[in-house]
Amino acid sequence: MSGHGRAAPAGDRVSIAVVDSGVHVPHPHLPGVAGGVTLELEGGTSNDFVDRIGHGTAAASAIHEKAPEAELWAVKVFERELATSVAVLVRAIDWAVERGIRLVNMSLGTPNRLRAPELGPAVERAFDAGTVIVSAHEHDGALWYPGALPGVVGVVADREQPRDELGLVELPRGTAIVASPYPRPIPGVPVEHNLHGISFAVANATGLIARAIQDEPDVRTAATVIELVRRSV
């Protein structure tokens, strides 16, 4: 990959595109978002990004908890189930790139490696623009894409990882972020009984990354994000 990306002025709010099922706001854990879009399977777009299954709201809330000053944008790619097309995911990445959004949270992915060539060019465009994609690197022992592609901040879940800290792990395809798979605790409910999974690990990672790069305008690639985390662990 080549290119140096665009540097944001120091002190600017970190913008984040949450590629998911939209958001339902206001919510007790998510007061609002800057805006958003729905990318339809048929190729159209809509301004109705209301979340009807809850997944996107939960992911955005996890990010907001870690980085309350960040500017969140809802990019809705799921409607009634957690399923979409690779073409829509490519459009979601390009939507964020075209608007100069700094981080793209993708609490999703596909284990089908045959889809990697379709996602690769969009990842390249994000790299060239200085937009950093954060996505699941692996799940249930299988590599996920785009999280396992070069130039993406890949995330793995670890139940032992503290919720407010990030770790690093060296994998055959490079260094990945280690994050907690748990959302904020529910009073009176044991943590292992709460919702959890790779989706929350990615969202927790994105929120903590957003907080870390707030005053680091030159951190605009996966490699520089990893280096920043490395200095803190």
N, C-alpha and C positions, 0 to 999 in steps of 0.2 A: 504494500500500500504506500501511496505517496501523498504529499500534501501536509500542510501545517495547521489547517483549520482556522477558525476565527476566534480571537480573544475577546472576551466580554470585559467591560470595565469593572475594576475592583469595586465591590460593594453592591453590584446589581443583584437583584433577586435571581436565584437559580430557577430556571423554567424547566418543567418536567411534563412530558407527555405520558399519560397513563393509558397504555393500550390494553383495553380490557372490555368489560361489559357496560361501560359508562359509569355514571355516578348518580346517586339519589341524595340531593342536598336541599335544605340543610339537614344535617345528621348530627347527633350528639358528638361524634368523633370527627366530623368533617363539615365545617360551617359553610364552605362554598368553594368554587373553583373559578378560574379566570375565564373559562369558556370551553368549547369543545365541538365535536363533530361526530356523526355516525357515518361510517364507511360501509355501504351496503354491498352484499354479495353480487348484486347485478351490475355494480359499477357506479351507482349513484351515491349521493351524499345527502345528509339530512342534519338539521340543527337540533334534532331531538336526541339527546344523549342520556336520557333517563335510564338508570340501571333497573332492570326488571328481575334480575336474579341475585344481586347482592355481591357478586364477586369483585367487581370493579370498585364499588364503594368501600369494601373491606381493604382492598389493596391500597387505594388512595388514602384511606384513613391511617393505615400503617405508615405510609410515607409522611403524611401530615404530622403525625405524632413525633417523628424524628426530626423533621425539617418544617416547622410551622410557618416559617417565613418564605418558603418556596412558592413559586407560582405554578399551580397545577392546571393542566389541560386534559380533559377527558377525550380520548380517542376510542370511540365505541366500535368494536369489531365483533362482539358477541351479542345476540339478541335473547333468545329463550334457552340457549344451552351454550356450553363452552366449546363451540366448534365454529370454525371459519375456514377460509381458504388462504393458501400462501400468497396468492395475488393480493388479497386484502391486507395481509401483514406487510407486504412490500409497499402498498399505498400508505399504510399507517406510518412506516418509517419515513417515507418521502414527504408526507404531510408535515411531520415534525421538522425535517431538514429544511424544507422550504420556508418555514417560519422561524428558523434560527433557534429552535428549542435546544437546550443544552443537554438534557438527559431524556432518554426514552426508557420507561419502565415496561418491560414485557414479562409479566408473571405467567408465561405461557411458553409454548414451543411445540415442535414436532420431533418425534424420534425417527422419522423417515429421512435417512441421509440422502435419499435421492432428491429431496427438496432443497438441499444445501446450495446447489448451483443457482436456483431461482432466488434465494435470499442473498447470496453473495454480493451481487451488484448493488443492492440497496445498502448493505453494510458498508461497502466501499464509498458510496455517495455520502453516507453519514460521517464516515471517517474524514473525508475531504472537507466536509463542512464544519467539522469540530463538534458534531453531535455524538454523544456517547450513549450506546445502547447497553442496558443492563438486563440480562435475561438468564433463564435457567440453563446451567451447563450440562447437568445430568439429572435424571430422576429414575428411581427404581432400577439402577444399574445400567441404564441406556443413555447415550449421549442425546442431547436435545439441541435443536437448531431454531433460532440463530445463535443461541448461547454458547455453542461449542465452536463457532467460527472465529478465525483470527480477527482481531479488531473489536470484539465484543467483550464486555465485562461479564464473564460467566460466573454464576452463583451456584454453590452447593449448600444444602441444608444440613445443619448439625444441631441436634437437640441439646447438646452440652454447651453450645456457644451462647454467651450472655447476650441478651436482647439489645443492649446498648453498645455492643462492640462488634467489630469485624475481625475475622481472621483470614489467613491465606493458606492455600494448599497447593502443592506442586502436583500437577497431573500430566499424563502423557501429552496432552494438547496445550500445555502451558499452565500458568498460574491462575487459579480461580479464587474468588471471594468466598469465604465461609460466613454464613449468617444464620441467625436463629429462625426456625420455622414457625415461631409463635407470634400471634398478635398481642396487643396489650392484654394483661390478665383480667379475668372476670372475678370480682370479689366473691370469695367463698367457693370458687370452682377450682379444683386441682388443675395445674397447668396442662397435664397430659390429657385432660378431658376437654380442653378448649379446642376450637378449630385450629388446625395447624397444617403445614405442608410447604412445598417448594414455592408456592405462590407468595406466601408471607415472607419466606426467606429472601426472595427477590425484592419485594417491597421494602423490607427492613434494610436491605443493602442499599437500595436506591435512596432512601431517606437519609441514612448515615453518610452516604457519599455526597449527597446534596449539601448536607451540613458541613462536611469537610472541605468542599470546594468553593464555599461561599466567598471566601477571600483569596481564592487561588485561581485567578482568571486564565492562567496559561494551562490549566489542567483540562484538556479538551480531547483526550484520547484514552482508550482503555489502558494503554501502557502507563500513562502518567497517573491515571487513577490508581492502578495497582501499586505504583511506586509511592504514591502518597499514603496509601494504606500500609504499605510495608514499613514506612517510617514511624507509624503509630503503634505497631504491634510489638 
